[in-house]
């Protein structure tokens, strides 16, 4: 399996299961409606576990542009491969979002609140404050990417970093911790593709009562994670093992 195909499949599975648990929680007449934040954080952690476990042997299972860029800054990914990773991740996220819509289509139709429909696709702040929201995404992604460096066994040197299948569980637990501890502010996108791909699908899919896609906020879950991942890489280069 090529890097492109692996990252596309991995990111699609991540979004299918991650946004799927949000759909279960928020959309009308699902069997899991109103279950709560704990369900969402556990669901997203398991989504990461499944996605990483499946594609790690083929691409390292970045499934996140912030991870790819962070690894590239630390010299663990060839610069020429960055467009392959990022394009596959964005397309995979869009595909995963499309599959969530197909799976929950009757429930989307019954849901009247456009904010809930948007929340199934993309993140949004509990309190809208540009700088605070940006800082939240930076901090959350910083924790994720720094943890990835150590979970993957990366060293300061030439050896490439890769999340093997056995690393799927600890990465999932890191995402669970971030969701529970830091996710209450912005919904912890911590992944530019996770937010942008589904937001694009929200804009183009024929969803009844969907409202706007909140493009004014959309840059924060893209820029914040990239900054956070980059800072984690720079710190790793300084402190190493």
DAMO-V294159 format. One record per pair of residues at least 24 apart in sequence whose ideal C-beta (glycine too) atoms are under 6 Angstrom apart, sorted by the first residue. I is the first residue (numbers start at 1). GAP is how many residues later the second one is. D is the distance in Angstrom with one decimal. If there is no record, write none. Layout:
i:I gap:GAP d:D
i:I gap:GAP d:D
This chain:
i:1 gap:57 d:4.2
i:3 gap:56 d:4.5
i:3 gap:81 d:5.6
i:4 gap:80 d:5.2
i:4 gap:84 d:4.6
i:6 gap:49 d:4.2
i:6 gap:52 d:3.7
i:6 gap:53 d:3.7
i:7 gap:52 d:5.0
i:7 gap:78 d:5.7
i:7 gap:81 d:3.7
i:7 gap:82 d:5.4
i:8 gap:80 d:4.3
i:8 gap:83 d:5.6
i:8 gap:84 d:4.1
i:9 gap:46 d:5.9
i:10 gap:41 d:4.5
i:10 gap:45 d:3.7
i:10 gap:51 d:5.7
i:10 gap:53 d:4.5
i:11 gap:52 d:4.6
i:11 gap:78 d:4.7
i:11 gap:81 d:3.1
i:11 gap:82 d:5.1
i:11 gap:182 d:5.9
i:12 gap:80 d:4.2
i:12 gap:83 d:4.3
i:12 gap:84 d:4.0
i:13 gap:37 d:5.9
i:13 gap:38 d:4.5
i:14 gap:33 d:5.2
i:14 gap:37 d:4.1
i:14 gap:49 d:5.3
i:15 gap:78 d:5.0
i:15 gap:81 d:2.8
i:15 gap:82 d:5.5
i:16 gap:80 d:4.3
i:16 gap:83 d:4.9
i:17 gap:30 d:3.6
i:18 gap:26 d:4.7
i:18 gap:29 d:4.0
i:19 gap:81 d:4.7
i:19 gap:101 d:5.9
i:20 gap:80 d:5.3
i:22 gap:98 d:5.1
i:23 gap:77 d:5.7
i:23 gap:81 d:4.6
i:23 gap:97 d:4.8
i:26 gap:90 d:4.6
i:26 gap:93 d:5.8
i:26 gap:94 d:5.9
i:27 gap:77 d:5.7
i:27 gap:80 d:3.9
i:27 gap:84 d:5.0
i:28 gap:79 d:5.8
i:28 gap:82 d:4.0
i:28 gap:83 d:4.6
i:29 gap:78 d:5.9
i:29 gap:81 d:5.6
i:30 gap:77 d:5.5
i:41 gap:135 d:5.8
i:41 gap:138 d:3.5
i:41 gap:139 d:5.2
i:44 gap:135 d:5.8
i:45 gap:127 d:4.5
i:45 gap:130 d:4.9
i:45 gap:131 d:3.7
i:48 gap:123 d:5.9
i:48 gap:124 d:4.6
i:48 gap:127 d:4.8
i:49 gap:119 d:4.8
i:49 gap:123 d:3.7
i:52 gap:111 d:5.6
i:52 gap:116 d:4.0
i:52 gap:119 d:5.6
i:53 gap:112 d:5.1
i:53 gap:115 d:4.1
i:56 gap:107 d:5.1
i:56 gap:108 d:5.3
i:56 gap:109 d:4.9
i:60 gap:102 d:3.8
i:60 gap:103 d:5.7
i:61 gap:102 d:4.6
i:64 gap:127 d:4.3
i:65 gap:24 d:5.6
i:65 gap:127 d:4.6
i:65 gap:128 d:5.4
i:66 gap:75 d:5.1
i:66 gap:159 d:3.9
i:66 gap:160 d:5.6
i:66 gap:163 d:3.4
i:67 gap:78 d:5.8
i:67 gap:81 d:5.8
i:69 gap:157 d:5.9
i:69 gap:160 d:5.6
i:70 gap:75 d:4.3
i:70 gap:159 d:3.7
i:70 gap:162 d:5.6
i:70 gap:163 d:4.0
i:71 gap:90 d:5.5
i:73 gap:157 d:5.7
i:73 gap:160 d:3.9
i:74 gap:159 d:4.5
i:74 gap:162 d:5.7
i:74 gap:163 d:5.8
i:76 gap:78 d:5.8
i:76 gap:84 d:5.4
i:76 gap:85 d:4.0
i:89 gap:104 d:4.0
i:90 gap:103 d:4.9
i:90 gap:107 d:5.1
i:93 gap:100 d:4.3
i:93 gap:101 d:5.7
i:93 gap:104 d:2.8
i:94 gap:103 d:4.0
i:94 gap:106 d:5.9
i:94 gap:107 d:5.3
i:97 gap:24 d:5.8
i:97 gap:101 d:3.6
i:97 gap:104 d:4.1
i:98 gap:103 d:5.7
i:101 gap:104 d:5.6
i:108 gap:99 d:5.4
i:109 gap:99 d:5.4
i:112 gap:97 d:5.4
i:114 gap:95 d:5.7
i:114 gap:96 d:5.6
i:114 gap:97 d:2.9
i:117 gap:93 d:4.8
i:121 gap:77 d:4.1
i:121 gap:78 d:6.0
i:121 gap:81 d:4.0
i:122 gap:73 d:4.9
i:122 gap:76 d:5.3
i:122 gap:77 d:4.1
i:123 gap:63 d:5.8
i:123 gap:64 d:3.7
i:123 gap:66 d:4.4
i:123 gap:72 d:5.4
i:123 gap:98 d:5.3
i:125 gap:61 d:5.0
i:126 gap:59 d:5.9
i:133 gap:53 d:5.2
i:133 gap:87 d:5.2
i:134 gap:86 d:5.3
i:134 gap:90 d:4.9
i:136 gap:49 d:4.2
i:136 gap:50 d:4.7
i:137 gap:49 d:5.9
i:137 gap:84 d:5.8
i:137 gap:87 d:2.7
i:137 gap:88 d:5.6
i:138 gap:86 d:4.9
i:138 gap:89 d:5.0
i:138 gap:90 d:4.1
i:140 gap:38 d:5.1
i:140 gap:42 d:4.7
i:140 gap:48 d:5.0
i:140 gap:50 d:4.7
i:141 gap:49 d:4.5
i:141 gap:84 d:4.0
i:141 gap:87 d:3.1
i:141 gap:88 d:5.3
i:142 gap:86 d:4.0
i:142 gap:89 d:5.4
i:142 gap:90 d:4.8
i:143 gap:35 d:5.8
i:144 gap:46 d:5.3
i:145 gap:84 d:4.1
i:145 gap:87 d:3.8
i:146 gap:86 d:4.0
i:147 gap:27 d:4.5
i:149 gap:87 d:4.7
i:155 gap:86 d:6.0
i:156 gap:84 d:4.4
i:189 gap:32 d:3.4
i:190 gap:35 d:5.4
i:191 gap:34 d:5.9
i:192 gap:30 d:4.2
i:192 gap:33 d:5.3
i:195 gap:26 d:3.8
i:196 gap:26 d:5.7
